[in-house]
Amino acid sequence: MTMEQLERDVAELKVQVAALLARQSPNPAEPKDDWLSAVLGRFKGDAEFGAVVEAGRAFRGTGGFADDAPREEPS
């Protein structure tokens, strides 16, 4: 392999590495994904999720688990 071929190969590798890094690293100039919009409403009308929400509400009304240590109120 000649020195010219090695230099061309290294130059091509640099281009490929730069392309890979550009795909991996987010560009600060680009807006970030709007993940919240993608998640909102995902479980709308789902009866099982509704049951989970209701169980959470009921649990919050109980004051916690029976074996939880009492919490001190902040001063």
Backbone torsions as a table, in degrees:
resi	resn	phi	psi	omega
1	MET	NA	132.6	-178.3
2	THR	-84.3	166.1	178.3
3	MET	-63.3	-37.9	178.7
4	GLU	-62.0	-43.0	179.5
5	GLN	-64.8	-41.8	177.4
6	LEU	-60.8	-43.7	180.0
7	GLU	-63.9	-40.5	177.6
8	ARG	-65.2	-42.6	179.7
9	ASP	-63.1	-43.6	179.0
10	VAL	-64.0	-41.5	178.6
11	ALA	-62.3	-42.2	178.4
12	GLU	-65.4	-41.2	177.1
13	LEU	-61.7	-39.8	177.9
14	LYS	-61.5	-40.7	178.5
15	VAL	-64.1	-44.9	-179.2
16	GLN	-65.3	-41.1	178.4
17	VAL	-64.5	-42.5	178.6
18	ALA	-61.4	-39.8	178.5
19	ALA	-65.6	-42.0	177.8
20	LEU	-63.5	-44.0	179.4
21	LEU	-65.2	-36.2	179.1
22	ALA	-65.3	-35.9	177.9
23	ARG	-72.9	-30.8	-176.2
24	GLN	-81.0	-40.9	-174.9
25	SER	-91.9	129.5	177.3
26	PRO	-68.1	142.4	177.4
27	ASN	-85.3	119.2	-177.6
28	PRO	-60.5	-22.2	-179.8
29	ALA	-75.6	-23.0	180.0
30	GLU	-84.1	144.2	177.4
31	PRO	-66.5	147.1	179.3
32	LYS	-74.9	156.6	177.7
33	ASP	-58.6	141.3	177.7
34	ASP	-89.5	75.7	-175.0
35	TRP	-65.8	-30.1	-177.9
36	LEU	-65.2	-44.0	178.2
37	SER	-63.1	-32.0	179.5
38	ALA	-70.4	-26.2	-176.1
39	VAL	-94.4	-36.3	-176.2
40	LEU	-56.7	132.5	176.5
41	GLY	80.7	1.5	-177.1
42	ARG	-60.3	-33.8	-176.6
43	PHE	-106.6	15.3	-179.0
44	LYS	-58.9	127.3	178.4
45	GLY	79.4	2.4	179.7
46	ASP	-82.6	114.7	-175.7
47	ALA	-63.1	-39.1	-179.5
48	GLU	-66.1	-40.7	177.7
49	PHE	-66.0	-38.2	176.3
50	GLY	-59.1	-39.5	178.0
51	ALA	-65.5	-38.0	178.0
52	VAL	-64.5	-43.4	179.0
53	VAL	-61.7	-45.4	179.4
54	GLU	-63.6	-39.5	178.0
55	ALA	-63.4	-38.6	177.2
56	GLY	-64.0	-43.5	177.5
57	ARG	-61.5	-43.7	179.9
58	ALA	-63.5	-41.4	-179.4
59	PHE	-64.7	-42.7	179.9
60	ARG	-60.6	-29.6	178.9
61	GLY	-74.3	-15.8	-177.4
62	THR	-84.7	-18.6	-179.2
63	GLY	93.1	3.8	175.4
64	GLY	117.9	-169.2	179.0
65	PHE	-77.6	151.8	-178.2
66	ALA	-62.3	-32.9	-176.7
67	ASP	-94.8	9.4	176.8
68	ASP	-70.1	140.3	175.0
69	ALA	-70.4	144.1	179.3
70	PRO	-61.6	141.8	179.7
71	ARG	-92.4	141.4	176.1
72	GLU	-85.1	138.3	177.7
73	GLU	-75.4	138.7	177.6
74	PRO	-63.3	144.7	-178.9
75	SER	-85.3	NA	NA
